[in-house]
Amino acid sequence: MLSENNPGSLPPGLYLVATPIGNLGDITLRALDVLRAADQILAEDTRRTRKLLTRYDINTPLKSLNDHNERTEANRLADQMVAGKQFALVSDAGTPLISDPGYCLVRAALDAGVEVVPIPGPSSLLAALTGSGLPVDRFTFCGFLPRKAGARRRLLNDLANEPGTLVFLESPRRLATSLAEAAEILGERPIAIARELTKMHEEFIRGTLPEVAAQFAHTEVRGEVTVCIAGANFVTTDAPSTRESLDRKDLALRYTQLLKEGTPRTEALKALARHNGVSRREIYKALFVEEEEIR
């Protein structure tokens, strides 16, 4: 790492440098030292990174490394590091590799015996989680939810029994749809949405999942969004607890929809049980046993 006696020295290797997620003042002193001392900075978007470098009068050469060229460039860059080069990898904002490029390069560097050094700093994931008001002792980061509805619903069903807080990123354009599906599948549990973190219009929207989903159903959202949802262990529910109070028609519609989306029969029953706060046996009875009794 950088020597305290010679801050300009930097051993060969790959340095994963976290950069601000909005407020340029959040950069660390160590990150600035590495960005100045590296032979080259590998940036997801050189135009965005240039703004940061200009702010701190850093003139290190920039090279684009993104989802489109990382696989083809990784081994060549690793060879250069073996030969003595120092590269600093940055994403557009936050910590590299977290829902951003870099994994292929890290693997190539490690396979070549190159030192990989994380330079910690800002992260929208951790900023949202710590400010959410939800438990932070255990959490699951899901990245961006799938774009396609079927895959998105399957993932939400898979996550329904996770005991820790769920954290994911979502585009403003898909937020309302994703929240509506999450409310349907995950049920009544607390949620916090962090928007524009560290920027002028930073805000947290907190409430229950159905409440917040309804709030965003007809609201235009702008800016970057991180969503935190309480895990299964946090849930308290006033959902029906007896077979008589279950709406069989509604259950049948939901069950049929899950099957159409490719959800296995057993998993569909589990999802309906979680949503209604009853056992899978009660769901099965309401769907199938009552039908046989009527006949």
Long-range contacts (C-beta under 8 A, 24 or more apart in sequence): 1-117, 2-30, 2-33, 2-34, 2-37, 7-33, 7-37, 8-36, 8-37, 9-37, 10-34, 10-37, 10-38, 10-86, 11-86, 11-115, 12-81, 12-82, 12-83, 12-84, 12-85, 12-86, 12-114, 12-115, 13-81, 13-86, 13-87, 13-109, 13-114, 13-115, 13-116, 13-117, 14-81, 14-87, 14-89, 14-105, 14-106, 14-109, 14-114, 14-115, 14-116, 14-117, 15-86, 15-87, 15-88, 15-89, 15-117, 15-119, 16-89, 16-95, 16-96, 16-97, 16-102, 16-106, 16-116, 16-117, 16-118, 16-119, 17-88, 17-89, 17-90, 17-96, 17-119, 17-121, 18-94, 18-95, 18-96, 18-119, 18-120, 18-121, 18-122, 18-123, 19-49, 19-52, 19-90, 19-91, 19-93, 19-94, 19-121, 19-122, 20-52, 20-93, 20-121, 20-122, 20-198, 21-93, 21-94, 21-122, 21-123, 21-124, 21-127, 21-197, 21-198, 21-224, 22-93, 22-196, 22-197, 22-198, 22-199, 22-202, 23-198, 23-199, 24-51, 24-52, 24-55, 26-121, 26-122, 26-198, 27-52, 27-56, 27-121, 27-122, 28-119, 28-120, 28-121, 30-119, 31-119, 31-121, 32-56, 32-58, 34-88, 34-119, 35-60, 35-88, 35-90, 36-60, 37-86, 38-86, 38-87, 38-88, 39-85, 39-86, 39-87, 40-85, 40-86, 40-87, 40-88, 41-87, 41-88, 41-89, 41-90, 42-77, 42-87, 42-88, 42-89, 42-90, 42-105, 43-90, 43-91, 44-90, 44-91, 44-92, 44-100, 44-101, 45-92, 48-92, 48-93, 49-90, 49-92, 60-88, 65-89, 65-101, 65-102, 65-105, 66-101, 67-101, 70-101, 70-102, 70-104, 70-105, 71-104, 73-105, 74-104, 74-105, 74-107, 74-108, 75-108, 75-112, 77-105, 77-108, 77-109, 78-105, 78-108, 78-109, 78-111, 78-112, 78-114, 79-112, 81-109, 81-112, 81-114, 82-112, 82-113, 82-114, 88-119, 93-122, 93-124, 93-224, 94-122, 94-123, 94-124, 94-125, 95-120, 95-121, 95-122, 95-123, 95-125, 98-123, 98-125, 98-141, 99-143, 99-144, 99-169, 122-198, 124-169, 124-194, 124-197, 124-224, 124-226, 125-167, 125-226, 127-194, 127-197, 127-198, 127-226, 128-167, 128-192, 128-194, 128-197, 128-226, 128-227, 128-228, 129-165, 129-167, 129-228, 131-192, 131-194, 131-204, 132-165, 132-192, 132-194, 132-204, 132-206, 132-228, 133-190, 133-192, 133-206, 134-165, 134-190, 134-192, 134-228, 134-229, 134-230, 134-234, 135-164, 135-165, 135-230, 135-231, 135-234, 136-165, 137-164, 138-163, 138-164, 138-165, 138-231, 139-164, 139-165, 139-166, 139-167, 139-231, 140-164, 140-165, 140-166, 140-167, 140-231, 141-167, 141-168, 142-166, 142-167, 142-168, 143-168, 143-169, 144-168, 144-169, 144-170, 144-171, 145-169, 145-170, 145-174, 145-178, 147-174, 149-177, 149-181, 149-261, 150-261, 150-262, 152-178, 152-181, 153-181, 153-185, 153-258, 153-261, 153-263, 154-261, 154-262, 154-263, 156-181, 156-182, 156-185, 156-186, 157-185, 157-258, 157-263, 157-267, 157-270, 157-271, 159-186, 160-185, 160-186, 160-232, 160-270, 160-271, 160-274, 161-232, 161-274, 162-231, 162-232, 163-231, 163-232, 163-233, 164-231, 164-233, 165-228, 165-229, 165-230, 165-231, 165-234, 166-227, 166-228, 166-229, 166-230, 166-231, 167-226, 167-227, 167-228, 167-229, 168-226, 168-227, 169-224, 169-225, 169-226, 169-227, 170-225, 170-227, 171-225, 172-220, 172-221, 172-222, 172-223, 172-225, 175-216, 175-221, 175-225, 175-227, 176-213, 176-216, 176-217, 176-218, 176-219, 176-221, 178-227, 179-209, 179-212, 179-213, 179-216, 179-217, 179-227, 180-213, 180-217, 182-209, 182-213, 182-229, 183-209, 183-210, 183-213, 184-254, 184-275, 185-271, 185-274, 185-275, 186-229, 186-274, 186-275, 187-235, 187-237, 187-239, 187-274, 187-275, 187-277, 188-235, 188-236, 188-237, 188-238, 188-239, 189-229, 189-230, 189-234, 189-235, 190-229, 190-230, 190-234, 191-227, 191-228, 191-229, 191-230, 192-227, 192-228, 193-225, 193-226, 193-227, 193-228, 194-225, 194-226, 194-227, 194-228, 195-221, 195-223, 195-224, 195-225, 195-226, 196-223, 196-224, 197-224, 197-226, 199-223, 232-274, 237-277, 238-277, 239-275, 239-276, 239-277, 239-278, 240-276, 240-277, 240-278, 241-277, 241-278, 242-278, 242-282, 243-282, 243-285, 243-286, 243-290, 246-276, 246-278, 246-282, 246-283, 246-286, 248-286, 248-287, 248-290, 248-291, 251-276, 251-283, 251-286, 251-287, 252-287, 255-287
